[in-house]
Amino acid sequence: MVRVKICGITNAADALAAVDAGANLLGFNFYEKSPRHITEAEAAKIRPHLPKKVKAVGLFVNTPPVEAAALCKSLKLHAAQLHGDETPEDVAELASSLPVFKAFRVEPDFRLSTLEKYSAAFAFLFDAADTGQYGGTGRTTDWDVARRAAVDRRIILAGGLKVENVAAAVRIVRPYGIDVASGVESEPGKKDHGRLREFIQEVRRAERK
């Protein structure tokens, strides 16, 4: 099964809509410069409403591992997604306490050998390359690079995914998971519940084929 992660959850209504639509993971973005930023206090109000079957993930950008680990423990998050310029040592340190998704901005010349340095990561998230931005760009990732990586690694595909193209992405890349934020939004930080449902339906339809 392809795991579907709805990222950039900022309110309880969107969280519950994602759960009802069949999301497997919800992402809470703690990067202060993101338009989808959420505070620990705000996330703490949403967290108790999530069923056990849905995993909660904290997104961090260049946060010291000890701080990320403390926040994840406080909110009982299941995993941490590192979306910045974290080192293999940072990943290994945080991975000693919970699963880590290490994100990379992927271009056609991205070297898959880079992933070997981050062997402590549970999975790798491939996002679109955009200088100066840590995700949420709405641009499409290089699917061919992701396809090759997904042969023997857990790859979570992100970047520019939406209702219109996610089925093709699933068929071509065959990823471990799919991650979407802007592709199911009416505005940054606010989900379009109709498109959210359609998005997950498209993923499941592609799986059946």
Secondary structure as the mmCIF struct_conf table of DSSP 4:
data_model
#
loop_
_struct_conf.conf_type_id
_struct_conf.id
_struct_conf.beg_label_comp_id
_struct_conf.beg_label_asym_id
_struct_conf.beg_label_seq_id
_struct_conf.end_label_comp_id
_struct_conf.end_label_asym_id
_struct_conf.end_label_seq_id
STRN STRN1 ARG A 3 ILE A 6
BEND BEND1 ASN A 11 ASN A 11
HELX_RH_AL_P HELX_RH_AL_P1 ALA A 12 ALA A 21
TURN_TY1_P TURN_TY1_P1 GLY A 22 GLY A 22
BEND BEND2 ASN A 24 ASN A 24
STRN STRN2 LEU A 25 ASN A 29
TURN_TY1_P TURN_TY1_P2 GLU A 32 LYS A 33
BEND BEND3 SER A 34 SER A 34
TURN_TY1_P TURN_TY1_P3 PRO A 35 ARG A 36
STRN STRN3 HIS A 37 HIS A 37
HELX_RH_AL_P HELX_RH_AL_P2 GLU A 40 ILE A 46
HELX_RH_3T_P HELX_RH_3T_P1 ARG A 47 HIS A 49
BEND BEND4 LEU A 50 LEU A 50
TURN_TY1_P TURN_TY1_P4 LYS A 52 LYS A 53
BEND BEND5 VAL A 54 VAL A 54
STRN STRN4 LYS A 55 PHE A 60
BEND BEND6 VAL A 61 ASN A 62
HELX_RH_AL_P HELX_RH_AL_P3 PRO A 65 LEU A 75
TURN_TY1_P TURN_TY1_P5 LYS A 76 LYS A 76
BEND BEND7 HIS A 78 HIS A 78
STRN STRN5 ALA A 79 LEU A 82
BEND BEND8 GLY A 84 GLY A 84
HELX_RH_AL_P HELX_RH_AL_P4 PRO A 88 ALA A 95
TURN_TY1_P TURN_TY1_P6 SER A 96 SER A 97
BEND BEND9 LEU A 98 LEU A 98
STRN STRN6 VAL A 100 VAL A 106
TURN_TY1_P TURN_TY1_P7 PRO A 108 ASP A 109
HELX_RH_3T_P HELX_RH_3T_P2 LEU A 112 TYR A 118
TURN_TY1_P TURN_TY1_P8 SER A 119 ALA A 120
BEND BEND10 PHE A 122 PHE A 122
STRN STRN7 ALA A 123 ALA A 128
TURN_TY1_P TURN_TY1_P9 THR A 131 GLY A 132
BEND BEND11 GLY A 135 GLY A 135
HELX_LH_PP_P HELX_LH_PP_P1 ARG A 139 THR A 141
HELX_RH_AL_P HELX_RH_AL_P5 TRP A 143 ALA A 150
TURN_TY1_P TURN_TY1_P10 VAL A 151 ASP A 152
BEND BEND12 ARG A 153 ARG A 153
STRN STRN8 ILE A 155 LEU A 157
BEND BEND13 GLY A 159 GLY A 160
TURN_TY1_P TURN_TY1_P11 VAL A 163 ASN A 165
HELX_RH_AL_P HELX_RH_AL_P6 VAL A 166 VAL A 173
BEND BEND14 TYR A 176 TYR A 176
STRN STRN9 GLY A 177 VAL A 180
BEND BEND15 ALA A 181 ALA A 181
HELX_RH_3T_P HELX_RH_3T_P3 SER A 182 VAL A 184
STRN STRN10 GLU A 185 GLU A 187
TURN_TY1_P TURN_TY1_P12 PRO A 188 GLY A 189
STRN STRN11 LYS A 190 LYS A 191
HELX_RH_AL_P HELX_RH_AL_P7 HIS A 193 ARG A 208
#
